[in-house]
């Protein structure tokens, strides 16, 4: 019965996850590759339902010899961010702001949890996501928790199917820097991708730490 309930709940809890099997060319990956001047880090992004506090999607921003987004079964895309099997290259500050803006809307906000790591751990994380292959729908947190559990310092992040549970496990790691992003855009964000793809200017209503707009009334803090 427990297995049946779990299977029935997954499509609802992980509705933000999609299917993906893209493979960008070597030329595009090389052209758009981005190396951040910031220290090496691994950042967990979680889309959280503003009403229920349940998670909708998990992704990892890995900053090593290049900065990429591990977006398992994700649906965000941009021509300036070539993708190979759920690894999105070219994640410069503009692309990252686009990614957050796409996921934050009136029904969901985004929780950002950043941890500074050694260059060796960052490179191990990059190698693991690149070797993982494309992820099936509704397995974003399962695959992400598996990636993390195999990294030095992240062994306590055990397997889970649920984004909110993964977020809470991540929150218990030492040195976590947490931010939240709220946005009052419509829940129908189908036009956001087209608008982002045709612009070289960051135009987003997303604000950090819920300063504007504020957290919704009665917001269930999922980190508590």
PEKAGI-V643818 format. One record per residue. N is the residue number from 1. RES is the residue in one small letter. PHI is phi in whole degrees, 0 to 359 (999 if undefined). OMEGA is omega in whole degrees, 0 to 359 (* if undefined). Layout:
# PEKAGI-V643818
n->N res->RES phi->PHI omega->OMEGA
n->N res->RES phi->PHI omega->OMEGA
This chain:
# PEKAGI-V643818
n->1 res->x phi->999 omega->180
n->2 res->x phi->299 omega->179
n->3 res->x phi->296 omega->180
n->4 res->x phi->295 omega->180
n->5 res->x phi->296 omega->178
n->6 res->x phi->299 omega->181
n->7 res->x phi->295 omega->181
n->8 res->x phi->289 omega->184
n->9 res->x phi->280 omega->186
n->10 res->x phi->303 omega->181
n->11 res->x phi->300 omega->180
n->12 res->x phi->282 omega->184
n->13 res->x phi->287 omega->185
n->14 res->x phi->248 omega->185
n->15 res->x phi->297 omega->182
n->16 res->x phi->284 omega->181
n->17 res->x phi->277 omega->177
n->18 res->x phi->234 omega->179
n->19 res->x phi->251 omega->184
n->20 res->x phi->205 omega->177
n->21 res->x phi->207 omega->185
n->22 res->x phi->273 omega->176
n->23 res->x phi->215 omega->181
n->24 res->x phi->291 omega->181
n->25 res->x phi->288 omega->176
n->26 res->x phi->302 omega->182
n->27 res->x phi->297 omega->181
n->28 res->x phi->291 omega->179
n->29 res->x phi->298 omega->180
n->30 res->x phi->292 omega->183
n->31 res->x phi->295 omega->187
n->32 res->x phi->258 omega->181
n->33 res->x phi->307 omega->183
n->34 res->x phi->232 omega->175
n->35 res->x phi->247 omega->183
n->36 res->x phi->281 omega->175
n->37 res->x phi->282 omega->181
n->38 res->x phi->285 omega->178
n->39 res->x phi->299 omega->179
n->40 res->x phi->304 omega->183
n->41 res->x phi->201 omega->172
n->42 res->x phi->231 omega->185
n->43 res->x phi->239 omega->177
n->44 res->x phi->270 omega->174
n->45 res->x phi->249 omega->181
n->46 res->x phi->228 omega->173
n->47 res->x phi->273 omega->185
n->48 res->x phi->240 omega->178
n->49 res->x phi->292 omega->184
n->50 res->x phi->291 omega->182
n->51 res->x phi->269 omega->187
n->52 res->x phi->261 omega->186
n->53 res->x phi->81 omega->178
n->54 res->x phi->281 omega->181
n->55 res->x phi->272 omega->179
n->56 res->x phi->244 omega->182
n->57 res->x phi->195 omega->176
n->58 res->x phi->234 omega->177
n->59 res->x phi->206 omega->180
n->60 res->x phi->236 omega->169
n->61 res->x phi->264 omega->182
n->62 res->x phi->247 omega->180
n->63 res->x phi->251 omega->178
n->64 res->x phi->228 omega->177
n->65 res->x phi->294 omega->166
n->66 res->x phi->215 omega->179
n->67 res->x phi->254 omega->181
n->68 res->x phi->230 omega->173
n->69 res->x phi->250 omega->170
n->70 res->x phi->274 omega->188
n->71 res->x phi->239 omega->187
n->72 res->x phi->298 omega->181
n->73 res->x phi->57 omega->180
n->74 res->x phi->278 omega->184
n->75 res->x phi->241 omega->179
n->76 res->x phi->283 omega->177
n->77 res->x phi->206 omega->174
n->78 res->x phi->202 omega->182
n->79 res->x phi->297 omega->180
n->80 res->x phi->269 omega->179
n->81 res->x phi->227 omega->184
n->82 res->x phi->298 omega->186
n->83 res->x phi->240 omega->173
n->84 res->x phi->228 omega->176
n->85 res->x phi->46 omega->175
n->86 res->x phi->76 omega->173
n->87 res->x phi->259 omega->182
n->88 res->x phi->260 omega->180
n->89 res->x phi->270 omega->177
n->90 res->x phi->74 omega->183
n->91 res->x phi->277 omega->174
n->92 res->x phi->280 omega->183
n->93 res->x phi->304 omega->179
n->94 res->x phi->294 omega->180
n->95 res->x phi->297 omega->179
n->96 res->x phi->295 omega->178
n->97 res->x phi->295 omega->176
n->98 res->x phi->296 omega->181
n->99 res->x phi->299 omega->180
n->100 res->x phi->295 omega->181
n->101 res->x phi->299 omega->179
n->102 res->x phi->295 omega->185
n->103 res->x phi->271 omega->180
n->104 res->x phi->274 omega->180
n->105 res->x phi->204 omega->188
n->106 res->x phi->296 omega->181
n->107 res->x phi->259 omega->181
n->108 res->x phi->226 omega->167
n->109 res->x phi->239 omega->184
n->110 res->x phi->245 omega->175
n->111 res->x phi->256 omega->180
n->112 res->x phi->250 omega->180
n->113 res->x phi->233 omega->186
n->114 res->x phi->254 omega->176
n->115 res->x phi->230 omega->175
n->116 res->x phi->286 omega->182
n->117 res->x phi->227 omega->176
n->118 res->x phi->285 omega->175
n->119 res->x phi->304 omega->181
n->120 res->x phi->294 omega->179
n->121 res->x phi->293 omega->178
n->122 res->x phi->299 omega->180
n->123 res->x phi->291 omega->176
n->124 res->x phi->296 omega->178
n->125 res->x phi->297 omega->177
n->126 res->x phi->301 omega->181
n->127 res->x phi->296 omega->182
n->128 res->x phi->293 omega->182
n->129 res->x phi->289 omega->180
n->130 res->x phi->290 omega->181
n->131 res->x phi->271 omega->188
n->132 res->x phi->290 omega->186
n->133 res->x phi->89 omega->183
n->134 res->x phi->292 omega->183
n->135 res->x phi->256 omega->179
n->136 res->x phi->288 omega->180
n->137 res->x phi->303 omega->177
n->138 res->x phi->71 omega->180
n->139 res->x phi->240 omega->183
n->140 res->x phi->297 omega->181
n->141 res->x phi->285 omega->178
n->142 res->x phi->300 omega->181
n->143 res->x phi->290 omega->181
n->144 res->x phi->293 omega->178
n->145 res->x phi->295 omega->177
n->146 res->x phi->293 omega->177
n->147 res->x phi->299 omega->184
n->148 res->x phi->293 omega->185
n->149 res->x phi->300 omega->181
n->150 res->x phi->274 omega->182
n->151 res->x phi->260 omega->176
n->152 res->x phi->301 omega->181
n->153 res->x phi->92 omega->182
n->154 res->x phi->243 omega->184
n->155 res->x phi->299 omega->181
n->156 res->x phi->285 omega->177
n->157 res->x phi->277 omega->183
n->158 res->x phi->277 omega->187
n->159 res->x phi->297 omega->173
n->160 res->x phi->208 omega->176
n->161 res->x phi->268 omega->192
n->162 res->x phi->247 omega->181
n->163 res->x phi->303 omega->182
n->164 res->x phi->294 omega->178
n->165 res->x phi->292 omega->177
n->166 res->x phi->298 omega->179
n->167 res->x phi->300 omega->180
n->168 res->x phi->291 omega->176
n->169 res->x phi->297 omega->180
n->170 res->x phi->295 omega->182
n->171 res->x phi->295 omega->181
n->172 res->x phi->276 omega->178
n->173 res->x phi->287 omega->180
n->174 res->x phi->291 omega->174
n->175 res->x phi->81 omega->181
n->176 res->x phi->289 omega->174
n->177 res->x phi->251 omega->189
n->178 res->x phi->248 omega->172
n->179 res->x phi->225 omega->176
n->180 res->x phi->237 omega->179
n->181 res->x phi->238 omega->177
n->182 res->x phi->250 omega->179
n->183 res->x phi->209 omega->180
n->184 res->x phi->255 omega->176
n->185 res->x phi->296 omega->178
n->186 res->x phi->300 omega->178
n->187 res->x phi->296 omega->176
n->188 res->x phi->278 omega->184
n->189 res->x phi->256 omega->183
n->190 res->x phi->295 omega->181
n->191 res->x phi->272 omega->183
n->192 res->x phi->293 omega->182
n->193 res->x phi->299 omega->180
n->194 res->x phi->296 omega->180
n->195 res->x phi->295 omega->180
n->196 res->x phi->294 omega->185
n->197 res->x phi->291 omega->181
n->198 res->x phi->258 omega->184
n->199 res->x phi->229 omega->175
n->200 res->x phi->257 omega->182
n->201 res->x phi->245 omega->177
n->202 res->x phi->287 omega->178
n->203 res->x phi->230 omega->186
n->204 res->x phi->224 omega->177
n->205 res->x phi->264 omega->180
n->206 res->x phi->291 omega->177
n->207 res->x phi->234 omega->182
n->208 res->x phi->281 omega->173
n->209 res->x phi->62 omega->175
n->210 res->x phi->67 omega->182
n->211 res->x phi->288 omega->178
n->212 res->x phi->197 omega->355
n->213 res->x phi->287 omega->180
n->214 res->x phi->286 omega->174
n->215 res->x phi->300 omega->181
n->216 res->x phi->300 omega->177
n->217 res->x phi->303 omega->179
n->218 res->x phi->73 omega->182
n->219 res->x phi->303 omega->179
n->220 res->x phi->277 omega->183
n->221 res->x phi->294 omega->185
n->222 res->x phi->285 omega->179
n->223 res->x phi->273 omega->180
n->224 res->x phi->273 omega->*
